[in-house]
Amino acid sequence: MQPTSSSHLAMIRKQITGIFFMVLPAFVGTELLAQKKGETSYFKVSDIKYSQKAKDSRLNSLDIYMPRKGSNSPVIIWIHGGVWTFGDKSDVDNKPEYFTSKGYVFISINHRLSPDAKFPAHVQDVADAIVWVHNNLVHYSGDPSRIFLMGYASGAHLAALVSLNEHLLREAGSSLSIIKGVVLLDGVGFDMTSTMPDAVSKVREWCIDTFGDSPDNWADASPVTYVKSGNAAPPHLIIYAGTKSPTEKDAVLLSKKLTDAGIKNKVMNYGKKSNLSINKELGKEDDKVAEDILVFMSECLR
């Protein structure tokens, strides 16, 4: 065998280096290379496309936070708030660190926004994202048989709607059976037909931008419309902040409807929290709301 010449070795090194830099960009987008060991409790994969319905592709994308330790983990799909008109999947504060440290895959999704998008575009996107997660979760350390939904404010409305209206997930190619439990955090719009007449001018404007000015549309957009005996809906944890707040009325009404229909649910009030702090502080050290959510999900997994 002939010894390898120095020029030949140099050529091989150059080829290997070229291959490395061709492959590197595919991994940089996942942010895995940017993280130092021990810096967070998760690896993050950003801007994964779950659908192609939005003109702006980022509105049909999601971020996945995977625990550094463990596999086949349960998953939380997070839906941001923003009265259906603003907000972003990056608005997660302490949630990824907290829930991945407890062994959950945490996924934050975007959806189309009003006024460009009209109902039911937002909730159709949520359904598409859920089905994508279910079909692809095994590639991201997750267990597709243990999926939870969690939404805040208008995101809670969308979580309630997609988990109670059986047609939405069916049209997306699946069924309600893929959802293990639902957490509604200070939700709004559970009964749009009662919300709209009493809404202050700015809220009413946002709602009309999203759902139109037709009472028929408001009923179609109301999660309570779809609550009925025999519905295969998963258990719901309904949380609201403050006292005598607008979200209290929605929470109590939805809980009563679910109970009457034989659908397992629990209502919890945090009087010292505000609409903003209950979201912003979720997952902070000693946060009671996050602790109670973990208890609820643990019960659903038994």
N, C-alpha and C positions, 0 to 999 in steps of 0.2 A: 504493500500500500504506500502510495506516495505521501510524504508529509504535506500538510496544508500550508500553502504559502501565506506570507503576511498580507499580501494584497487580496488573497481569497478570503482570509478572515475578516479583513476590513469590509469587503463587500457583503459578507454574511451579517456583520453587525449593522451595517447600513440598512439591509433589508428588514431585519428584526425591528430596528428603531422605527422604520417607516410603518410597519404593521401596527406597532404599539400606538403611534400617534393617529393612525386611522381608526383604531378601536376606542381610544380614550374618550372622544366626544360623546359616545353612546352612554358612557357611565357618568360623565360629569353632570348630565342633566338630572340624574337621580340624587345628587348631593351626597352620595355615599363617600366619595373621595374627600369631600370637604370636611367631614366630621372626624373629630379625634375620639379615640376610644375613651368611653366614660364621660364624654361631654353631655350626652343626653341619654335617655333610656330607649331611644329609638333610632332606626334608620328611616330616612324619608325619601320617597319617590314622588316627584312633582309633575303636575300638568299631564296626567294620563287622560287621553280622550276616551270617553265612554259613549259618545254619540256624535252625529254630524248635523244636527238640526239647526244649530245656532249659526248666524252669520259670523259672529266672533267665536272662533273655536274654543277660546278659553272658558266661555260660558258653558261649554259641554265637557268640562274637564274636572278632575279630582286629584287630591293629594293623599298619599298613603303613608302613614307612620307605623312602622313595624317594630315590635319589641326586639331589642337586641338579643334577649334570651328567650328560648322557647319556640315552639312551632305549633301548628294546628290550633291557633288561638281564636277565641271568640272575637267578633268585630263590632265596632260601633260606627255607624254612618251618621255623620254630623251635617245638619242643614242649617245654614246661617240665617239670621234675621235680617230685617231691613225693609219691612212693609212691602215686600215683593218688588221693590223698585231699586234697591241698592244693597250693598253688602258683598262679601267675597269669602271664598274658602280659606283665605289666609287669616281671617278673623277668628283665631282659635285660642289665643292667650295661653293659659296653663294646661288646657285640656289634653293635648297630645302627650306631654310629659307625664301627666298624672295617670291617664288611662293606660298608656303603654307600660308604665311602671307596675301596674296592677295585672299585666298579662293580656291586655286587649290590643288588637290592631285598631287604630283610629283612622278613619277615612273622612275627609272633609270635601264636600262636593259644591260645585257651582251649578247654577241653573240660569236659564234666560230671565231677563228682567224687564219689567214694565218701565215706561210706556211702550217700548218697542214690542214686547211680548204681551199677549193677551191670554187670559184663562182659556183653556187649560194647559198652555204651553209649559208653565213652571212645574206643575205637578207631573206632567208627562216626562219631563226631564228627570225628575226625582225617580220616577218608576224605572226609566231606562238605566239610571245610575245604579239602582238597587240590583237590577237583573244583571248588569255588567259585573258588579262586585260578586254576586253569587256565582257567576260562571267563571270568574277569573281569580277568585280569592286564594285558591290553592297555590298559586304562583307567588303569593305574598305572605306566606306563613299563616294564613287564616283558614278557619273551618267554616265552609259555606252552610253548614247546618246550624250555626250559632250566630245569626246576624241580628243586631239591634239597631233601631232607628232612634235618633235623638235630634230634636229641633228646638230652636229658640224663637219666640215671638212669631213672625210670619213663617219661619221655618218649622215651628211646631204645628201651625195650621197645615202646612204641606205634608208633614209626617202623619198627622191625624187623617188627612184626606186619603193619602195613598194606602194607609193601613186599614181603612174602613170601606172604601169604595173598591170592591173586588175587581171591577172591570179594568182598573188602571194597570195593575200588574199583569192581568191576563192579556191585555192588549200589548204589553211590553214583552210578552213571551214567557210569563211565569205565573205564580199564584201567591196568595197571602201566606201560604204554608212556609215560605222561605224566611219570614220575619219571626224572630223568637220573642221580641218584646219591643215596646215603644215608650220613649220618655219625652213628654211634652213640657217644655220649660217656658213658663209664663206666656202661654199661647194666646193668640188673638184670632177672631174670625171663625170660631167653631160653629157659630150660627150667624151667618152673614145677614140673614133676613132680619134679625134683631139688632145686629151691630150697625147696619147702614143708617137706619132712621135716627139713631142717637149719636152718630159719629160727629166729632167736631169737624170743621170745614176742611182742614188739611188732611185728616185721616180719610174723610169721605172722598176727597180728590184723589188720593192714592188708590183707594179701593175702586173707584170708577175707572181709573187708568188701567187697573188690572182686570176687573170683573165686569166692567160696563155698568150701565144704569138700569138694568132690567132685573126686577125681582126674581124672575125665572133663573137668570144666571146666578144670582146670589144663593138661591136654594141649591143649584147644582154644585156650587163652590163650598157648600157648608158640610163639614164632616158629619154633623148630627143627622143629616138627610139619609145617610147610608147605614145608620145604626139600626139593626133589626135582629130579632131572634133567629138563630141559625147561621148568622154571619160568622165566618171562620176567622174573625179578627183575633190578633194576639193580645196578651195582657198589656194594659196601659198604665203608666205612672204619670199622673197629671199634677204638675207643680205650679204654684203661683206665688208671687211675691207681695209683700205689703199687706195692708188691711183695707177693706172696702175699696178695692181696686177694680178697674174694668175687667182685668183678667180673672178675678175671682168668680164673676158671674158666668163667664165662659167655662171655667174649670168645673164648677158645681153642676152646671147644666149638662155638660158632656158626660160627667161621671154618672149622673142620674140616668141618662139615656143608656149608657153602657150597662149599668147595673140592672135596669129593667129588662134589657135584652139578654142578660145572662153572660155578659162579657166581663171577664175579670179585670178589675181596675182598682187604683188607689189614688186618693187626692191628698196632697201634702202642701201645707202653707208655711211660708217662712216670713213671719211678720216683720222681722228686722231687715230683710232684704228689700231692695228696690228693683224695678224693672231692669235697670242697668247693672247693678251690682250682682244680681243672681246669675248673670251670664259672665260678667267680667271676672268674678271671683271663683267661678266653678273650677275646682281642681287645685286651688291654693291649699297650703298646709292647714289641716284641721277644718276644712270646709265641710260643713254638715250636709249640704245639699249633695255634693259628690259622694260622700259616704253613704247616704241613703239611696242614691242611684245604684251604687255597687251592690247594696243589699238586695234591691229589687231585681237586678239582673242575675244575681246569684240564685235567687228564688226561682226565676224563670228557667234556669239551667238545670234545676234538680229533676 
